[in-house]
Amino acid sequence: TTFFKKNLQMDFGSKHVYEYGSSDEEVIRHEDFSNPLYASEDEDDLSLPSPVLQNFPPEVITPSAPHRSRRSSSRSSSLSRLLADEPQLLPQSPQQLQQLQQLPQPPQQLPPPPPVMPPRSIFLPRIRKKHVTWDVEEAAFPDTTDKLHKIRKADTNVLSVNFRTLKDPSGVFTGEAELCGKCRSVFSHLSVLSSSGEEGQKVWECEYCGHENEVDLMPEEIPKENDVTFMLSPPTATDPSKSSSQSMLIFCVDTSGSMAATTEIPGNYQLKEDPALEELLKELGLTRQEYQQQLLHMRPSVTYLSRLKSLQSAVQSQIDQLTTTNPDKRVAIVTFNNEVSLLGDGTKEALILAGDKLYEEERLFDAGVTFQTPDIIKNTNQKLSQTLWSLKDSGQTALGPALVCAIAMASKGTAGSQVIICTDGLANIGVGQLEDISTPDKLMEAQLYYEHIAELANEKGVTISVLTISGAECRILELGQVADKTNGEVERVNPVDLMDGFSSILAKPILATNVSIRLTLHSKLYLREPGQSDNSWVERNVGNVTEDSELTFEYGIRKSQKLEPTPTSKLEPTPTSKLEPTPEPMDLEPAAETTVPTDTEPKPKELGATAGVTRKTAALAIDGKEHLPFQLQISYRARDGSKCLRVITQAMPVTKDREEAEKTSNLGVLQTHVIKSTADMALRGDFSNPRLKCLSNQKMVYRIGNKFDRKNEYRAWSSNVAHTENTLFSAQKQEEVSYGRRLSASDGSDSDDDMEIGANKEPVKKLTKSAKKAKKVQMRASSTMSDTFSTNLYKAKKKAYK
């Protein structure tokens, strides 16, 4: 099978580009949407029960049954739930039984009556008659099975970008690449040169945008392969492995008062203590167990492990391991509580930052840059250990200032340096506070700050990972985006599992730094990117990459632009036509929970094109079949310090037959894209649209599994995707149980200006409609998304269960 076969740097969801029709949409029933995604072999695959449903009361689960009229069933729904089929709820006292026996019997000629129910006025409180027909529970959980969710039908028009082979250059050229003057695509093996009438000048008509470029290329400068590397600057290190090992690693350690919290571990374990405490125990003539039992009144046969002690042990194990495996690594420690302490490698005097300095980012960054550079770990491991075990827990949590200093220190090392934040609580002092952000303005300020920190780290070639200790909330939703945007890891572990958390973060070596990509598509195609769904190109600043780093993209077909390829047997583009009106995308983004689909479509625009017009670019004809080109440009700095541009160009055949596209599908790419895009939308506070996306894609994968005998792949796909989809389903149902509605729903209207949001119930007012909606969704997400929930989403977006 091709399920997990993803080895190239640009993989596609299918071997064909599917050119869908204008009405390629489908409807998801609300009864299917009201149940979690669950893999099965049945045709009605989405309506089966799932173990997830066992965690919720039955009134919040919409049954897969014929629709009931709300007016006819809601009037007595509470009574029926209490009494029907539950005789144990009926009163059984002798007085009540005697009253039941004295009730008048019906005439003999009538049919037998149903079981006699006790009078409501005797055994139940009177339910007053109201004008509305819903009772309290029905109002909180209305029957909405008549709703239909209209959504664009899932297809295989997906591609993924990975960086596994980036360490092995292919087809090396020296010098810069030849770029198109309009769309900035690179001259490749698909490009064709023609001669103009002016002194035989060579002209390259871009196969992506149709722009004519005058070029001057020698035959040996013309790429012959689909994967080439342009060496833009020479290496700076003769030994790449040594250059990588000399990068810097900063442990940014939380020493606030909450780190003193302990965990009981059965058994007596000998833990390394503070040297000062060990000297005190020697003077008192006490062992550690006697000290705990006599002075601290702790139970015998139990070891009390504090969060700080657990963290110290985990960092110590990494120091010991790095001393053996990477002796040239530069390791430093930064701690934070009420103040930020730059301890470095322990060989020199520490620098303490406190007071107003914690609120000035520029001064914090300058302090980190000017602080002494740590020596290699083989020379400092003993001093590092002494510094580590001398840490004390007290005070608040100046996480934001410590992070700025750590990035500044790491930026002085070679590219690929890392910062690992180890914390158990909220940042509550200095820049980047997360403790009181219950209002939309404070929430937006916190999010923008950590986005800025991520951009700063990417600029300096630093990867940030976040390791949090379970038991307290740290607002991973905001803090985790620093790791997400720098290709770091987000982990949340118990104190006893901290060592495993560090190991997973440091397990993957960095392949390249300062990575950025540019993906260019044929002008007939456009990328479905948030905020720019009408462009045929996209640029991303990726930062540092490992073998697990991967990006996915979804593209659509512009309507009203028909291609007429030349029926030739060799690669040859057809002539371009005159300027014509710009085609428009033909499909819609997933609709929110509504019965009325929107007909608005984004209007495309192309870089460098005249407003409202663009050149109609011909498709490529290869072996008599219509093909569309794709090009990926990866700019990066290699481990040896050289700056390179990797260009991968590929032409994909076009088909209008959905079955043909699905037959050659790559379910591994489709799975990765669904999980990543679902997690990304959920992190922005939208749970409904990603769930609809999962259900629509499951229908497509189910067809693929049954039509083409790929049921094992379908089951694996459903099992992996269900892990994320069921997480969102559980979150939505929990919102319904707690609040009576889905706070994360993305279908809020403009009329609910006074709706209370957040912990302090502060209404969102005095904002534009678009900003108001965005902030409402963010507030809803931040008020309900726990750290464990956010961590799972970040991990899904990062790894996608490969």
Number of C-alpha atoms within 10 A of each C-alpha: 9 12 18 14 12 18 11 14 17 20 19 25 25 24 20 25 28 22 19 21 14 12 10 14 16 14 15 18 17 18 22 21 22 20 23 24 29 23 21 16 12 10 11 10 17 24 20 16 15 14 9 15 17 10 10 13 10 10 15 20 16 18 18 16 9 8 12 13 11 15 11 10 15 21 16 13 16 15 13 13 11 12 13 11 9 10 10 8 10 13 12 10 8 9 9 14 12 10 12 14 9 8 11 7 9 10 8 7 6 7 8 9 8 6 6 9 10 16 11 11 9 10 11 10 8 9 10 5 8 8 5 9 16 20 16 11 14 19 14 16 17 18 22 14 20 12 17 20 20 22 23 18 20 18 25 26 22 23 21 21 21 20 21 18 13 19 14 9 16 17 14 15 18 13 13 14 19 17 15 22 14 17 21 16 26 21 24 23 16 19 17 16 16 11 12 11 7 7 7 9 13 18 17 19 23 28 29 28 27 23 19 15 17 16 15 12 12 7 7 8 14 15 18 12 14 16 20 21 24 20 19 18 14 12 17 14 14 10 12 14 12 16 20 26 21 22 22 27 24 24 18 26 28 31 29 24 17 21 22 16 16 16 16 12 13 11 11 12 14 9 13 11 13 16 12 9 12 15 12 12 15 11 9 10 11 14 11 16 19 15 15 17 12 11 9 10 10 15 13 13 12 16 20 20 19 18 26 27 25 21 26 21 20 20 22 19 15 15 22 16 12 19 18 11 10 18 20 21 25 27 28 26 23 26 28 28 25 22 24 29 20 26 22 27 29 22 16 11 11 15 15 13 20 16 12 9 17 23 18 13 17 11 17 22 19 14 21 24 18 11 17 18 18 26 20 21 24 18 16 20 22 16 14 21 18 14 16 22 18 13 16 17 18 16 15 20 29 28 33 26 28 30 29 24 27 32 28 23 30 30 24 21 23 20 26 30 30 29 26 25 24 25 28 26 24 21 23 18 21 22 23 26 22 24 15 13 17 18 18 21 12 14 20 15 15 20 19 14 19 21 18 13 22 25 19 18 29 26 15 22 27 35 30 31 26 26 22 27 23 18 14 13 15 21 20 26 22 22 25 26 23 29 23 22 21 26 24 27 25 28 25 23 16 16 24 20 14 23 20 13 22 22 13 11 19 16 8 12 14 22 23 26 28 21 23 17 20 17 20 26 23 23 30 25 26 26 22 20 14 9 7 16 23 23 23 25 25 18 12 12 16 23 26 29 26 18 16 17 18 23 19 19 18 21 21 24 24 22 18 13 18 13 16 14 19 20 15 15 11 12 17 19 23 19 15 18 11 9 12 12 13 24 22 19 24 17 24 21 15 19 20 20 21 12 13 12 15 13 7 8 14 15 14 20 22 21 14 10 15 12 11 13 15 23 19 23 27 28 29 29 23 21 13 14 17 20 25 24 19 21 23 23 20 24 23 25 24 24 25 19 22 15 21 25 24 20 25 22 21 17 20 18 19 17 18 13 14 16 15 15 24 24 17 16 24 24 27 23 24 25 25 29 23 25 26 26 21 27 27 18 17 23 23 17 24 24 25 24 22 22 25 27 23 22 25 20 21 25 17 16 27 23 19 22 20 14 13 12 11 18 18 13 20 24 18 16 22 23 16 19 27 22 16 26 27 20 17 24 22 17 20 21 22 18 16 16 17 11 11 17 17 18 23 27 19 20 15 15 9 11 8 11 17 11 12 14 21 19 15 9 12 14 16 20 13 9 11 10 14 10 11 17 19 15 21 26 22 21 25 22 23 24 15 19 19 16 21 18 16 23 23 18 26 26 18 23 24 25 15 23 17 12
